[in-house]
């Protein structure tokens, strides 16, 4: 894995996906699970759990660095991710350094709506190889 190595996938989530994540995680905040409630919020409809998006990104990181150990991660959610919107998940290796025991890769992640390019999740982190 060299600087600039990148991988991406496109996923479209349904309300049922949000509901299943809520059931598994115990995070049943109505902003994620209740269309009537969320219609009255500034978002206008239900939005994905941030950790749901992080989980998909972690799976994508593992495609770049199979078996890598995630040691650091920072995420921001500048816009909502809605059910039914195709989303592009991107992981980019930004640097590689040799440590005493193992190599470390720095990476950037981004989730954006395919239709309009709006970024809904972005961040960075480190993986030990």
C-alpha positions in Angstrom: 0.0 0.0 0.0 1.5 3.2 -1.1 0.5 6.8 -0.7 -2.5 7.5 -2.9 -3.8 4.0 -2.8 -7.6 4.3 -2.9 -10.6 2.1 -2.8 -14.3 2.9 -2.9 -17.8 1.3 -2.9 -21.3 2.6 -3.6 -24.0 1.6 -1.1 -27.7 2.6 -0.9 -29.3 2.1 2.5 -32.9 1.6 3.3 -34.9 2.5 6.4 -34.9 -1.2 7.2 -31.1 -1.0 7.4 -31.3 1.9 9.8 -33.8 0.0 11.9 -31.7 -3.1 12.0 -28.6 -1.1 13.1 -30.8 0.5 15.8 -31.9 -2.9 17.0 -28.4 -4.3 17.1 -26.7 -1.2 18.6 -29.5 -0.2 21.0 -29.4 3.3 19.6 -33.1 3.8 18.7 -33.0 7.6 18.7 -36.1 8.6 16.7 -34.0 10.7 14.3 -32.8 7.4 12.9 -35.9 5.2 13.2 -39.1 7.3 13.2 -40.1 8.9 9.9 -42.9 10.9 11.5 -40.7 12.3 14.2 -37.8 13.0 11.9 -40.0 14.8 9.4 -40.5 17.5 12.0 -36.7 18.0 12.4 -34.3 20.1 10.4 -33.4 17.0 8.5 -36.9 16.3 7.2 -36.5 12.6 7.3 -34.6 9.8 9.0 -30.8 9.9 8.9 -28.1 7.2 9.2 -26.4 6.5 12.5 -22.8 7.9 12.4 -21.4 4.7 13.7 -23.2 2.8 11.0 -21.3 4.8 8.4 -18.1 4.2 10.4 -18.7 0.5 10.3 -19.0 0.5 6.5 -15.8 2.5 6.3 -14.0 0.1 8.6 -14.9 -2.7 6.4 -13.5 -0.8 3.4 -10.3 0.0 5.3 -9.9 -3.8 5.8 -10.0 -4.2 2.0 -7.0 -1.9 1.7 -5.2 -3.3 4.7 -6.4 -6.8 5.4 -6.0 -7.6 9.1 -4.7 -4.1 9.9 -5.3 -2.8 13.4 -7.1 0.5 13.6 -5.3 2.6 16.2 -6.8 6.0 15.7 -9.9 7.5 14.0 -11.5 10.9 13.9 -14.8 11.6 12.1 -17.1 14.5 11.4 -20.6 14.4 9.9 -21.2 17.7 8.0 -24.4 16.6 6.3 -27.0 13.9 6.8 -27.0 10.5 5.1 -30.6 9.6 4.1 -32.1 6.2 3.2 -32.5 5.7 -0.5 -29.6 7.9 -1.5 -26.7 6.2 -3.3 -23.5 6.9 -1.2 -19.9 6.6 -2.3 -17.5 5.5 0.5 -13.9 6.3 -0.2 -10.7 5.3 1.7 -7.4 6.9 0.6 -3.9 6.0 2.0 -2.2 9.4 2.7 1.2 8.2 4.0 3.1 5.2 5.2 5.8 5.1 7.9 8.0 2.4 9.3 7.6 1.9 13.0 9.8 -0.1 15.4 7.4 -3.1 15.3 5.3 -2.5 12.3 4.3 -0.2 9.4 1.7 2.4 10.0 -0.6 3.8 7.3 -2.4 7.1 7.6 -5.7 7.3 5.7 -8.5 9.7 4.9 -12.1 8.6 4.5 -15.1 10.2 2.9 -18.7 9.4 2.3 -20.5 11.5 -0.3 -23.9 11.4 -2.0 -23.4 10.1 -5.6 -26.1 12.4 -7.0 -24.8 15.8 -5.8 -21.4 15.1 -4.3 -22.3 16.4 -0.9 -20.0 15.0 1.8 -21.9 13.5 4.7 -18.9 12.0 6.6 -15.2 12.7 6.5 -12.3 11.8 8.7 -8.9 10.3 9.1 -7.1 7.7 11.0 -4.2 5.3 11.4 -3.8 1.6 10.8 -0.9 -0.6 11.9 0.0 -3.3 9.4 
